[in-house]
Amino acid sequence: MSEKSIPWPVLFLVSAALNILTLGAALGYWLGGGGGRGGAETVGLAAPAAVMAALPAEVQPQVQRDLALAWSRAQEEREALRVANDQVIQQMQAEPYDAAAMQGALLRRREAGAAIIGRFQGAVAETLSRLTPEQRRAATAALIEQRRDFRARRREGEHPLLERRRERRRQ
């Protein structure tokens, strides 16, 4: 029997898709309040652009620079995520397929993604430490208001994230 291999462009696309899905899910979870749904108001949002919009205009350029710097400093974490993605692909192709090995590869991938998220959370925390108390209060109030608006629209049957996406496409 001949062994069929998956072409490298397909593997690359699967790897990129897994990477994007993991980062998107982690950022969405983190910015969406981290899963906590207690009585306290959550401040998280589903999109980094919404968080940026809540910041005072005078600090937005600096925040963008801080996040770009965090990205450039996350080279090791990004490489670890690339390796973890490759391991997931290898496990998908393995014959015989080993579910336990795949779970291990996926765990390493989650951990690598979490390290990148941690790098960005650190940058956000550092950036927020440089805001004045008034700027932090204004940003917090804007985030809370955005979150309330998002929930209200969702209860009314609208899907704010899809609408934003459609709006950007129209522009």
Backbone as a chain_set.jsonl record, in Angstrom:
{"seq": "MSEKSIPWPVLFLVSAALNILTLGAALGYWLGGGGGRGGAETVGLAAPAAVMAALPAEVQPQVQRDLALAWSRAQEEREALRVANDQVIQQMQAEPYDAAAMQGALLRRREAGAAIIGRFQGAVAETLSRLTPEQRRAATAALIEQRRDFRARRREGEHPLLERRRERRRQ", "coords": {"N": [[0.824, -1.185, 0.0], [0.439, 2.211, -0.722], [1.521, 5.125, 0.92], [-0.326, 7.97, 1.551], [0.306, 11.393, 1.529], [-0.46, 14.537, 3.002], [-0.602, 17.528, 1.195], [1.776, 20.17, 1.719], [0.788, 22.897, 1.592], [-1.886, 22.575, 2.341], [-1.595, 21.605, 4.926], [-0.388, 23.824, 6.076], [-2.481, 25.709, 5.894], [-4.43, 24.488, 7.517], [-3.06, 24.528, 9.941], [-2.75, 27.317, 10.272], [-5.446, 28.029, 10.458], [-6.208, 26.691, 12.835], [-4.585, 28.088, 14.613], [-5.599, 30.719, 14.421], [-8.238, 30.285, 15.267], [-7.831, 29.428, 17.931], [-6.522, 31.655, 19.124], [-8.482, 33.596, 18.664], [-10.64, 32.528, 20.126], [-9.531, 32.513, 22.71], [-8.956, 35.264, 23.111], [-11.548, 36.283, 22.809], [-12.82, 35.028, 24.956], [-11.345, 36.078, 27.119], [-11.661, 38.895, 26.757], [-14.352, 38.918, 26.847], [-15.128, 38.777, 29.45], [-14.129, 36.615, 30.756], [-15.647, 34.391, 31.405], [-16.844, 34.629, 33.871], [-19.91, 35.106, 35.335], [-21.217, 36.301, 37.411], [-22.964, 38.274, 39.923], [-21.69, 40.703, 39.756], [-20.844, 43.437, 37.626], [-19.542, 42.736, 34.473], [-16.667, 43.703, 32.637], [-15.611, 43.066, 30.272], [-15.285, 42.654, 26.679], [-16.122, 41.519, 23.355], [-14.423, 42.129, 21.287], [-11.178, 43.294, 20.45], [-11.008, 45.778, 19.192], [-13.157, 47.17, 20.222], [-12.386, 47.526, 22.849], [-10.167, 49.175, 22.456], [-11.494, 51.384, 21.392], [-12.799, 52.292, 23.635], [-10.871, 53.472, 25.13], [-9.334, 56.581, 26.094], [-8.855, 58.974, 23.497], [-6.351, 60.239, 23.369], [-4.541, 58.386, 24.396], [-4.654, 56.176, 22.809], [-2.822, 55.861, 20.52], [-0.396, 55.264, 21.878], [-1.096, 52.923, 23.248], [-1.515, 51.221, 21.083], [1.129, 51.127, 20.134], [2.335, 49.894, 22.355], [1.099, 47.369, 22.328], [1.964, 46.438, 19.848], [4.685, 46.262, 20.385], [4.612, 44.281, 22.348], [3.783, 42.161, 20.746], [6.034, 41.878, 19.081], [7.895, 41.094, 20.969], [7.0, 38.619, 21.624], [8.133, 36.554, 20.249], [9.338, 34.034, 20.912], [7.168, 32.74, 22.117], [5.391, 32.682, 19.973], [6.784, 31.029, 18.249], [6.759, 28.673, 19.753], [4.036, 28.152, 19.625], [3.783, 27.692, 16.89], [5.26, 25.325, 16.644], [3.698, 23.678, 18.272], [1.347, 23.673, 16.759], [2.267, 22.287, 14.52], [2.7, 19.81, 15.717], [0.078, 19.054, 16.299], [-0.899, 18.715, 13.707], [0.756, 16.601, 12.895], [-0.162, 14.602, 14.606], [-2.753, 14.357, 13.664], [-2.306, 13.133, 11.252], [-1.184, 10.743, 11.941], [-0.808, 7.223, 11.822], [-1.289, 4.263, 13.357], [-4.117, 6.182, 14.437], [-3.94, 8.05, 17.434], [-5.762, 8.873, 20.055], [-5.168, 9.801, 22.643], [-2.587, 10.833, 22.319], [-3.203, 12.863, 20.54], [-4.824, 14.467, 22.173], [-2.874, 15.295, 23.986], [-1.207, 16.791, 22.273], [-2.995, 18.812, 21.548], [-3.372, 19.977, 24.052], [-0.787, 21.011, 24.546], [-0.802, 22.901, 22.529], [-2.88, 24.608, 23.366], [-1.687, 25.587, 25.709], [0.525, 26.912, 24.635], [-0.776, 28.894, 23.155], [-2.004, 30.209, 25.281], [0.213, 31.322, 26.508], [0.914, 33.337, 24.734], [-1.367, 34.944, 24.906], [-1.086, 35.656, 27.572], [1.19, 37.27, 27.418], [0.142, 39.475, 26.048], [-1.866, 40.288, 27.823], [-0.28, 41.114, 29.931], [0.912, 43.33, 28.723], [-1.33, 44.947, 28.373], [-2.069, 45.373, 31.056], [0.195, 46.78, 31.953], [0.055, 49.046, 30.333], [-2.391, 50.147, 31.181], [-1.626, 50.882, 33.713], [-0.311, 53.231, 33.327], [-2.213, 55.077, 32.785], [-4.168, 57.855, 33.909], [-6.123, 58.01, 36.957], [-8.607, 59.107, 36.277], [-8.727, 58.653, 33.497], [-8.739, 55.862, 33.464], [-11.152, 55.372, 34.79], [-12.948, 56.533, 32.961], [-12.515, 54.907, 30.702], [-13.299, 52.438, 31.758], [-16.016, 52.952, 32.317], [-16.929, 53.344, 29.699], [-16.46, 50.796, 28.615], [-18.202, 49.234, 30.181], [-20.654, 50.336, 29.428], [-20.664, 49.718, 26.682], [-20.768, 46.947, 26.885], [-23.248, 46.544, 28.154], [-24.921, 47.56, 26.157], [-24.373, 45.727, 24.12], [-25.372, 43.326, 25.258], [-28.083, 44.017, 25.551], [-28.868, 44.403, 22.886], [-28.442, 41.833, 21.942], [-30.353, 40.414, 23.396], [-32.609, 41.408, 22.178], [-32.597, 40.081, 19.858], [-30.772, 40.781, 17.96], [-27.528, 40.529, 16.513], [-24.796, 41.853, 17.503], [-22.004, 41.553, 16.844], [-21.911, 40.331, 14.32], [-23.237, 42.28, 12.89], [-21.446, 44.436, 13.076], [-19.333, 43.392, 11.604], [-20.556, 43.17, 9.084], [-21.018, 45.863, 8.627], [-18.388, 46.877, 8.448], [-17.591, 45.618, 6.108], [-19.182, 46.9, 4.247], [-18.036, 49.377, 4.146]], "CA": [[0.0, 0.0, 0.0], [1.198, 3.453, -0.736], [1.128, 6.075, 1.965], [-0.656, 9.277, 0.997], [0.625, 12.506, 2.424], [-1.229, 15.749, 2.757], [0.298, 18.565, 0.667], [2.163, 21.153, 2.737], [-0.087, 24.072, 1.66], [-3.073, 22.213, 3.112], [-1.167, 21.556, 6.325], [-0.182, 25.204, 6.506], [-3.788, 26.338, 6.07], [-5.048, 23.901, 8.711], [-2.314, 25.068, 11.073], [-3.119, 28.728, 10.43], [-6.834, 28.087, 10.926], [-6.202, 26.322, 14.25], [-3.961, 29.193, 15.325], [-6.548, 31.828, 14.453], [-9.367, 29.894, 16.112], [-7.422, 29.42, 19.331], [-6.312, 33.022, 19.581], [-9.779, 34.261, 18.68], [-11.42, 32.029, 21.255], [-8.925, 32.98, 23.954], [-9.203, 36.701, 23.235], [-12.979, 36.474, 23.029], [-13.098, 34.618, 26.33], [-10.75, 37.053, 28.034], [-12.313, 40.19, 26.599], [-15.773, 38.734, 27.123], [-15.385, 38.688, 30.878], [-13.469, 35.452, 31.322], [-16.572, 33.353, 31.817], [-17.518, 34.958, 35.122], [-21.221, 35.702, 35.089], [-21.83, 36.522, 38.709], [-23.767, 39.471, 40.053], [-20.901, 41.902, 39.463], [-20.81, 43.834, 36.214], [-18.304, 42.388, 33.789], [-16.191, 44.822, 31.843], [-15.036, 42.564, 29.045], [-15.967, 42.766, 25.392], [-15.767, 40.441, 22.447], [-13.503, 42.541, 20.234], [-10.146, 44.231, 20.879], [-11.295, 47.114, 18.661], [-14.081, 47.822, 21.151], [-11.582, 47.951, 24.0], [-9.39, 50.337, 22.007], [-12.414, 52.514, 21.237], [-13.187, 52.775, 24.958], [-9.762, 54.237, 25.711], [-9.267, 57.989, 25.67], [-8.186, 59.131, 22.195], [-4.955, 60.653, 23.498], [-3.658, 57.27, 24.748], [-4.778, 55.083, 21.842], [-1.583, 55.58, 19.771], [0.58, 54.617, 22.757], [-1.56, 51.559, 23.486], [-1.205, 50.476, 19.86], [2.58, 50.878, 20.126], [2.622, 48.911, 23.405], [0.666, 46.046, 21.875], [2.88, 46.041, 18.77], [5.93, 45.853, 21.044], [4.339, 42.977, 22.971], [3.79, 41.173, 19.657], [7.414, 41.629, 18.642], [8.606, 40.403, 22.061], [6.411, 37.293, 21.801], [8.712, 35.681, 19.218], [9.498, 32.67, 21.429], [5.833, 32.181, 22.313], [4.83, 32.396, 18.653], [7.489, 29.848, 17.738], [6.219, 27.521, 20.478], [2.706, 27.888, 19.071], [3.99, 27.093, 15.572], [5.676, 23.941, 16.879], [2.52, 22.969, 18.774], [0.463, 23.473, 15.604], [2.856, 21.21, 13.732], [2.46, 18.556, 16.436], [-1.327, 18.702, 16.094], [-0.992, 18.198, 12.334], [1.386, 15.279, 12.88], [-1.063, 13.649, 15.26], [-3.9, 14.138, 12.776], [-1.868, 12.252, 10.174], [-0.576, 9.52, 12.473], [-1.468, 5.926, 11.642], [-2.693, 4.393, 13.742], [-4.478, 7.413, 15.149], [-3.864, 7.896, 18.893], [-6.556, 9.961, 20.638], [-4.458, 10.354, 23.803], [-1.499, 11.663, 21.802], [-3.825, 14.07, 19.983], [-5.202, 15.314, 23.305], [-1.639, 15.902, 24.483], [-0.788, 17.825, 21.315], [-3.925, 19.935, 21.684], [-3.065, 20.624, 25.325], [0.418, 21.826, 24.341], [-1.215, 24.008, 21.683], [-3.605, 25.553, 24.238], [-0.714, 26.218, 26.603], [1.315, 27.856, 23.834], [-1.665, 30.028, 22.891], [-2.192, 30.935, 26.542], [1.427, 32.111, 26.763], [0.804, 34.558, 23.919], [-2.412, 35.758, 25.537], [-0.474, 36.201, 28.786], [2.089, 38.356, 27.02], [-0.687, 40.639, 25.731], [-2.509, 40.747, 29.052], [0.741, 41.874, 30.644], [1.052, 44.633, 28.06], [-2.528, 45.732, 28.7], [-1.965, 45.782, 32.462], [1.232, 47.812, 32.037], [-0.477, 50.255, 29.695], [-3.404, 50.725, 32.069], [-0.974, 51.468, 34.889], [0.16, 54.57, 32.979], [-3.35, 55.988, 32.656], [-4.575, 58.534, 35.14], [-7.348, 57.411, 37.493], [-9.76, 59.599, 35.511], [-8.738, 57.959, 32.218], [-9.165, 54.484, 33.715], [-12.593, 55.39, 35.086], [-13.662, 56.803, 31.709], [-12.42, 53.7, 29.874], [-14.141, 51.415, 32.391], [-17.416, 53.317, 32.08], [-17.224, 53.094, 28.285], [-16.53, 49.343, 28.429], [-19.441, 48.751, 30.797], [-21.767, 50.78, 28.579], [-20.626, 48.905, 25.465], [-21.209, 45.591, 27.247], [-24.704, 46.598, 28.375], [-25.541, 47.729, 24.847], [-24.213, 44.451, 23.432], [-26.323, 42.368, 25.844], [-29.446, 44.447, 25.231], [-29.106, 44.116, 21.469], [-28.508, 40.381, 21.787], [-31.664, 40.009, 23.911], [-33.608, 41.835, 21.196], [-32.481, 39.242, 18.68], [-29.727, 41.254, 17.058], [-26.198, 39.981, 16.784], [-23.915, 43.005, 17.283], [-20.715, 41.255, 16.212], [-22.136, 40.128, 12.892], [-23.601, 43.566, 12.309], [-20.204, 45.207, 12.933], [-18.604, 42.801, 10.493], [-21.251, 43.577, 7.856], [-20.785, 47.311, 8.466], [-17.009, 47.073, 7.969], [-17.537, 45.169, 4.718], [-19.83, 47.919, 3.427], [-17.192, 50.584, 4.08]], "C": [[0.866, 1.245, 0.0], [0.633, 4.391, 0.326], [0.859, 7.422, 1.311], [-0.304, 10.345, 2.014], [-0.195, 13.717, 2.013], [-0.261, 16.819, 2.267], [0.573, 19.645, 1.722], [1.297, 22.394, 2.725], [-1.363, 23.796, 2.459], [-2.73, 22.185, 4.599], [-0.968, 22.966, 6.885], [-1.519, 25.877, 6.788], [-4.509, 25.789, 7.298], [-4.373, 24.452, 9.964], [-2.688, 26.525, 11.332], [-4.537, 28.854, 10.966], [-6.926, 27.732, 12.41], [-5.641, 27.454, 15.102], [-4.942, 30.347, 15.492], [-7.723, 31.497, 15.368], [-9.004, 29.929, 17.595], [-7.23, 30.833, 19.86], [-7.626, 33.786, 19.651], [-10.625, 33.82, 19.861], [-10.857, 32.538, 22.58], [-9.155, 34.474, 24.164], [-10.671, 36.988, 23.498], [-13.374, 36.123, 24.448], [-12.584, 35.666, 27.314], [-11.471, 38.395, 27.964], [-13.807, 40.113, 26.878], [-16.069, 38.546, 28.595], [-14.804, 37.44, 31.514], [-14.408, 34.385, 31.831], [-17.297, 33.653, 33.108], [-18.828, 35.669, 34.833], [-21.957, 35.908, 36.402], [-22.621, 37.806, 38.721], [-23.011, 40.738, 39.69], [-20.913, 42.17, 37.963], [-19.486, 43.397, 35.608], [-17.951, 43.517, 32.842], [-15.702, 44.359, 30.488], [-15.909, 42.769, 27.825], [-15.49, 41.654, 24.492], [-14.715, 40.847, 21.424], [-12.461, 43.528, 20.765], [-10.395, 45.652, 20.373], [-12.234, 47.882, 19.585], [-13.339, 48.313, 22.391], [-10.783, 49.194, 23.633], [-10.281, 51.566, 21.903], [-12.815, 53.101, 22.587], [-12.088, 53.61, 25.613], [-9.819, 55.683, 25.257], [-8.413, 58.121, 24.404], [-6.709, 59.462, 22.343], [-4.013, 59.503, 23.872], [-3.713, 56.133, 23.738], [-3.508, 54.838, 21.035], [-0.53, 54.863, 20.626], [0.186, 53.17, 23.038], [-1.269, 50.696, 22.261], [0.287, 50.161, 19.779], [2.947, 49.817, 21.161], [2.252, 47.5, 22.959], [1.541, 45.542, 20.724], [4.214, 45.574, 19.356], [5.757, 44.486, 21.708], [4.353, 41.874, 21.918], [5.217, 40.848, 19.238], [8.208, 40.883, 19.708], [8.092, 38.979, 22.281], [6.949, 36.297, 20.777], [8.825, 34.235, 19.706], [8.143, 31.99, 21.602], [5.188, 31.826, 20.974], [5.49, 31.163, 18.038], [6.981, 28.586, 18.443], [4.832, 27.152, 19.964], [2.825, 27.242, 17.69], [4.361, 25.618, 15.715], [4.483, 23.112, 17.362], [1.519, 22.709, 17.65], [0.966, 22.324, 14.738], [2.607, 19.854, 14.389], [1.01, 18.097, 16.285], [-1.505, 18.098, 14.702], [-0.395, 16.796, 12.254], [0.474, 14.232, 13.513], [-2.296, 13.362, 14.405], [-3.558, 13.127, 11.687], [-1.397, 10.889, 10.663], [-1.453, 8.295, 12.194], [-0.702, 4.912, 12.461], [-2.91, 5.689, 14.545], [-4.507, 7.119, 16.646], [-4.563, 9.092, 19.541], [-5.833, 10.595, 21.825], [-3.309, 11.254, 23.351], [-2.06, 12.956, 21.209], [-4.251, 15.008, 21.109], [-3.983, 16.004, 23.907], [-1.151, 17.019, 23.58], [-1.699, 19.05, 21.413], [-3.705, 20.691, 22.999], [-1.833, 21.52, 25.188], [0.099, 23.05, 23.484], [-1.965, 25.065, 22.491], [-2.642, 26.3, 25.146], [0.132, 27.245, 25.85], [0.488, 29.093, 23.499], [-1.877, 30.876, 24.136], [-0.968, 31.782, 26.88], [1.408, 33.408, 25.964], [-0.229, 35.492, 24.519], [-1.852, 36.405, 26.806], [0.449, 37.369, 28.499], [1.265, 39.624, 26.759], [-1.415, 41.17, 26.965], [-1.527, 41.548, 29.897], [0.929, 43.258, 30.053], [-0.142, 45.525, 28.369], [-2.445, 46.239, 30.136], [-0.942, 46.901, 32.637], [0.741, 49.132, 31.454], [-1.49, 50.937, 30.603], [-2.777, 51.383, 33.292], [-0.484, 52.884, 34.607], [-0.978, 55.57, 32.769], [-3.61, 56.684, 33.988], [-5.815, 57.831, 35.675], [-8.592, 57.849, 36.706], [-9.867, 58.883, 34.166], [-9.201, 56.513, 32.387], [-10.657, 54.422, 34.012], [-13.401, 55.614, 33.814], [-13.647, 55.568, 30.808], [-13.31, 52.598, 30.445], [-15.617, 51.697, 32.147], [-17.813, 53.039, 30.634], [-17.339, 51.596, 28.003], [-17.827, 48.773, 29.001], [-20.64, 49.129, 29.924], [-21.812, 49.974, 27.284], [-21.157, 47.503, 25.747], [-22.715, 45.551, 27.461], [-25.435, 46.711, 27.043], [-25.498, 46.419, 24.071], [-25.242, 43.443, 23.936], [-27.759, 42.735, 25.494], [-29.78, 44.118, 23.782], [-29.225, 42.616, 21.234], [-29.856, 39.853, 22.288], [-32.776, 40.349, 22.926], [-33.503, 41.044, 19.897], [-31.453, 39.702, 17.677], [-28.425, 40.571, 17.427], [-25.181, 41.067, 16.467], [-22.599, 42.692, 16.574], [-20.873, 41.048, 14.712], [-22.484, 41.436, 12.214], [-22.363, 44.44, 12.103], [-19.404, 44.707, 11.745], [-19.229, 43.222, 9.165], [-20.996, 45.051, 7.574], [-19.394, 47.589, 7.926], [-16.893, 46.671, 6.506], [-18.152, 46.208, 3.781], [-18.946, 49.131, 3.219], [-16.093, 50.458, 3.081]], "O": [[1.905, 1.297, 0.658], [-0.571, 4.428, 0.581], [1.711, 7.955, 0.6], [-0.585, 10.211, 3.205], [-0.566, 13.891, 0.852], [0.801, 17.002, 2.864], [-0.304, 19.983, 2.517], [1.068, 22.941, 3.803], [-1.861, 24.671, 3.167], [-3.49, 22.686, 5.428], [-1.338, 23.253, 8.023], [-1.673, 26.544, 7.811], [-5.133, 26.548, 8.039], [-5.046, 24.801, 10.935], [-2.917, 26.92, 12.476], [-4.805, 29.688, 11.831], [-7.642, 28.394, 13.161], [-6.159, 27.745, 16.18], [-5.092, 30.887, 16.589], [-8.153, 32.34, 16.156], [-9.785, 30.408, 18.417], [-7.729, 31.167, 20.934], [-7.857, 34.541, 20.596], [-11.254, 34.646, 20.523], [-11.61, 32.945, 23.466], [-9.507, 34.903, 25.263], [-11.001, 37.843, 24.32], [-14.165, 36.828, 25.075], [-13.3, 36.085, 28.223], [-11.846, 38.96, 28.991], [-14.451, 41.135, 27.117], [-17.191, 38.181, 28.945], [-14.978, 37.231, 32.715], [-13.995, 33.542, 32.627], [-18.285, 32.988, 33.418], [-18.852, 36.705, 34.169], [-23.169, 35.712, 36.488], [-22.92, 38.372, 37.67], [-23.629, 41.747, 39.35], [-20.983, 41.25, 37.148], [-18.424, 43.663, 36.172], [-18.828, 44.199, 32.311], [-15.404, 45.189, 29.629], [-17.109, 43.022, 27.928], [-14.556, 40.928, 24.831], [-14.162, 39.979, 20.749], [-12.81, 44.489, 21.45], [-10.036, 46.622, 21.042], [-12.121, 49.101, 19.717], [-13.633, 49.387, 22.915], [-10.727, 50.153, 24.403], [-9.875, 52.665, 22.281], [-13.139, 54.286, 22.672], [-12.352, 54.368, 26.546], [-10.297, 55.978, 24.162], [-7.383, 57.463, 24.265], [-5.893, 59.019, 21.534], [-2.803, 59.625, 23.686], [-2.896, 55.215, 23.804], [-3.133, 53.677, 20.871], [0.149, 53.957, 20.143], [1.044, 52.287, 23.062], [-0.822, 49.557, 22.399], [0.669, 49.054, 19.399], [3.769, 48.941, 20.889], [3.003, 46.552, 23.188], [1.824, 44.348, 20.638], [4.8, 44.604, 18.877], [6.646, 43.638, 21.639], [4.87, 40.784, 22.162], [5.568, 39.681, 19.061], [9.109, 40.112, 19.374], [8.687, 38.218, 23.043], [6.289, 35.304, 20.473], [8.447, 33.311, 18.986], [7.985, 30.814, 21.276], [4.522, 30.798, 20.851], [4.829, 30.355, 17.386], [6.795, 27.55, 17.805], [4.493, 25.972, 19.879], [2.052, 26.344, 17.358], [3.839, 24.767, 14.995], [4.282, 21.982, 16.915], [0.91, 21.64, 17.596], [0.184, 21.49, 14.281], [2.336, 18.867, 13.705], [0.74, 16.902, 16.159], [-2.187, 17.085, 14.543], [-0.968, 15.908, 11.623], [0.356, 13.113, 13.013], [-2.821, 12.249, 14.423], [-4.416, 12.358, 11.252], [-1.231, 9.971, 9.859], [-2.677, 8.344, 12.319], [0.495, 4.743, 12.229], [-2.013, 6.195, 15.219], [-5.022, 6.089, 17.08], [-4.015, 10.194, 19.571], [-5.885, 11.814, 21.993], [-3.085, 12.315, 23.932], [-1.461, 14.021, 21.359], [-4.058, 16.22, 21.008], [-4.057, 17.171, 24.293], [-0.728, 18.072, 24.058], [-1.229, 20.187, 21.366], [-3.839, 21.914, 23.042], [-1.835, 22.658, 25.659], [0.672, 24.119, 23.693], [-1.729, 26.263, 22.331], [-2.768, 27.511, 25.33], [0.418, 28.322, 26.372], [0.994, 30.214, 23.553], [-1.924, 32.104, 24.063], [-1.103, 32.849, 27.478], [1.833, 34.454, 26.455], [0.004, 36.695, 24.628], [-2.121, 37.576, 27.076], [0.485, 38.343, 29.252], [1.641, 40.713, 27.192], [-1.559, 42.382, 27.125], [-1.903, 42.547, 30.511], [1.087, 44.239, 30.779], [0.019, 46.723, 28.6], [-2.722, 47.409, 30.398], [-1.18, 47.856, 33.377], [0.986, 50.201, 32.014], [-1.456, 52.155, 30.777], [-3.333, 52.333, 33.843], [-0.264, 53.658, 35.539], [-0.737, 56.764, 32.595], [-3.303, 56.15, 35.054], [-6.493, 57.127, 34.927], [-9.513, 57.059, 36.498], [-10.968, 58.539, 33.735], [-9.957, 55.996, 31.565], [-11.349, 53.52, 33.54], [-14.424, 54.962, 33.605], [-14.67, 55.226, 30.214], [-13.998, 51.904, 29.696], [-16.38, 50.792, 31.81], [-18.914, 52.552, 30.374], [-18.208, 51.17, 27.242], [-18.47, 47.93, 28.376], [-21.537, 48.312, 29.714], [-22.892, 49.587, 26.838], [-21.905, 46.94, 24.947], [-23.385, 44.626, 27.001], [-26.445, 46.042, 26.823], [-26.481, 46.043, 23.433], [-25.907, 42.781, 23.14], [-28.563, 41.86, 25.174], [-30.862, 43.608, 23.492], [-30.029, 42.18, 20.41], [-30.436, 38.953, 21.68], [-33.779, 39.639, 22.856], [-34.236, 41.309, 18.944], [-31.28, 39.066, 16.637], [-28.262, 40.09, 18.549], [-24.746, 41.204, 15.324], [-22.129, 43.502, 15.775], [-20.061, 41.535, 13.924], [-22.071, 41.678, 11.08], [-22.24, 45.11, 11.077], [-18.862, 45.497, 10.971], [-18.518, 43.588, 8.229], [-20.784, 45.445, 6.427], [-19.225, 48.434, 7.048], [-16.172, 47.315, 5.743], [-17.693, 46.377, 2.651], [-19.089, 49.84, 2.223], [-15.303, 51.387, 2.912]]}, "num_chains": 1, "name": "protein.A"}
